[in-house]
Amino acid sequence: MSTGTVVLQFMATALVIVACGVVLARTGDTIADRTKLSGVWVGSVLLALATSLPEIVTDVAAVRLGVVDLAVGDLLGSSMANMLLLGIVALSPGGRALFGGASRTHSLNAALGILLTIMAAVTLIVRPSARVLGVGIGSLLMVLVYVLVSGVAYRINQDRPLPEAHRDLVGAMSMSRAVGGLLASAVLIVLVAPRFAHLAHVLAEQSGLGTTVVGTVLVGLSTSLPELVTSLAAVRLKAYDLAIGNLFGSNAVNMLVFAALDPLHPPGALLSVADASHLLTALMAVALMAVGVVLTVLGPQRPAAVSRGGGAALLLLYGVGVWLLTR
């Protein structure tokens, strides 16, 4: 198969996954609306889980193909990509008030993503061999931290309701239709993701870039595009908590996926056997999320200036990260 054919098929399968991810976000958002949960919690947990399904299924397929670095690169690269998307959303026409209209408690969700990513980086360095029921000890600790911190975040935000504009975002979709759409999209992703992972592997070999770079940049960015579509739609309707929470929350959820993938790889937990070059990706993701924390804290004071300057800073820092990874 020629490189051109591989690229075209890769783009086609990526487009299908992105479209399914958007449907997952829309239907998941509708279900969240019907359950009357808080905007911060819906964005950082429920929407994050829905829009992270493309990463999860793609990485399961990659691990089954034996391409561990493609899966690890996708998860860490998606965390980088989500912060690039936050910068794009901040610079969009409706993003000027993004950080001024959102809850400061998003800094807690961002801090959780930073903590979990640092734990992943430490696991890459230490490479512990211990596993519990097939799950690496590092992955297991990340799950425990996520459960504890997200529980605290839920209690803090349970009285902060969804904005009225949120009803325009979810529309008049019924609960049964939302559940049906969510399941149908999930099934289609399950069917397409193995081919997507295989094409990414072939592309990495034919281009000479390697599975680490392809997973981090191409696959990571492709599987994060549903978050961009969802967040842009939320910003247009001034549902700022959903827009920011979705991106920060997805970064935390990405780190949980390691626990699901570890049992599929008998030779060892993914973070204990992956290439050490992923450490740079993890550190860049942490740096990008740290900028995000600063923006959520400063945003209420000068929202327009923070959105413009912060958005540009995120785009620049992401570009530097990709440049370093491809050297």
C-alpha angles and dihedrals in degrees: 000000000000122000091245091055091048091051092050093048090045091053092046094051090044089054091052091050092048092050091049090048091055091051089049090053093048095047093041089051090052091052090049091051092052090052092055097229126159121278095236093049094044091052098043098042117015099034090039091055093047096049092043093061092091089058092046097051094040091051093047087056091047093052091049088053088053093245098131096163091055090057095044091045091051094052096046092037091052089057089054091045093051090059090048087054090049088057091049091049091048090053094046119106092261096040100083092094095036099112094032095057099043130088117265088225087082084083086070091055091046091048089052090054090049093049094048092047091050088051089052090050092050090050089052089054100041096036097200115202097205117112134180115209088341094309118119115244091239092053091047092053090051091055091051092050091048093052093049097046096041088052090056091046091052092053091049094050104034091102095049103094129211113268119257089244088064090078089062089051095055095035124196097314113147122234093246092050091048092052091046093049092047093051094045092051091047091052092049091050090051089053097045102037096074090057090046091053092046092051091048089053092049091046091051091053097044096044094045091227093116131229093276094060095038091049093046099044112021102028094034093052094042095052091047096056094091087064090055094052092046095047094047090052090049093050092051088059093042092246089142097162090059093048096051096034091054093057098041091042093052090057091057092045090051090063091052091059090073089070090055093047100045096076089053091062110061096182090069148308110301097241090049095055103030122110114277090233088080087074089077090053091051092050092048090050089052091050092050092048090048088058087050091055091052091051093052090051097045097036099087091056100053107000100174095047092044092050093050097042095037093047092052091047092053092050092048094047092048090052090052090050093052090047091053092047094052097047 
